[in-house]
């Protein structure tokens, strides 16, 4: 990302100029490149350098500080020093010997698992990833923003048995993902103590973080997966499809799927998470962009709403930050031109709800769905007994808030869904609109997710 920021005029330094702030010092810890444009005629040079720093090596943000006089004054175009076009970053293959070692290690596994992350999307390697999974016949898990690289309804998906496969896999092929908190650092009790890792990453500094890597593949995911598929094609190897491991994984996936299916059938008013998410899942076109933000809203939607195509899901990702859903939705609508569904909990929506006006102003095809359960994580009904006196628990919000009316006040279309029939009708109507809309969905304040074997951030 290249961020261009306005700043105080060059002549205003140390004079107490309007909004005089050392923005460079503030930006440098969080960017690969941060510089102030002192010579307007060299602006193309600055921009070229910023793009190179942002895209070469490990990608990251670059920042250019643009003084007010550089922005506002007129400059002689004949004196501009133009920069040559920045070349695209070069992609590298992994060492062929390492590729051979990875496949040989894979052949020795009795309970293998593939885990892939958004790095596969960044490398545009969806086809190669799917080919590898199908050639090997191994169960897989997709990290949240990697959903859709392989359709979520694929028979090899172990998503419904996530805890089981993580805890029992003896070898993990880790592709474009990191052993961070989202994968419980690869440590017991969530993983086996003796788990073996084959890791594919373009950044050698990420190899072996938290868990030792048995085989490291340093290279572009698209090219390296292609190398691995070539070896598999040559060897004609596939994990035994009649193995006890695949039978156990399949049984656990079916068991958990049946539990969730029962929860999705529960008809209540207000609705619970699973029945409401069922309506969303059954209504979405395959190519829609799905943005999800919140606590339980985001977590549960990840297990219920299927992504069928790559690069169609955005959520809070590795940092788990709240307040980004609106910006993601607007950017996705502008960049792709596709219909966007932005599913948010009411607390997440509240971070930047007035951004709906931007969507109205530009007639963007975004439908917000707000799961309104009265706050962060929800509370039991008794928590709201003193609501009229103005006393609510920390993190609780007004359960009766009408976010659909807010959208109408901003010029969009609003709907309120008190039951599944209304929600089905409103989603259908919203998807037929050219512009933005919002569906307010009151949820039971005590609605819960399926019981989990481990807490969300299990430690050793």
Helices and strands as residue ranges (DSSP letters): E 2-7, G 10-12, H 23-28, E 33-37, G 40-42, H 43-55, E 62-67, H 68-72, G 77-79, H 96-107, E 112-116, H 118-122, H 126-136, E 140-142, G 144-146, G 159-161, H 162-168, E 171-175, G 181-186, E 196-201, G 204-206, E 215-218, H 221-235, H 244-264, H 273-283, E 289-293, H 296-304, E 313-314, G 317-319, H 325-336, E 340-345, H 346-350, G 353-355, H 356-361, E 366-372, G 381-384, G 387-389, H 403-409, E 413-417, H 420-431, E 437-442
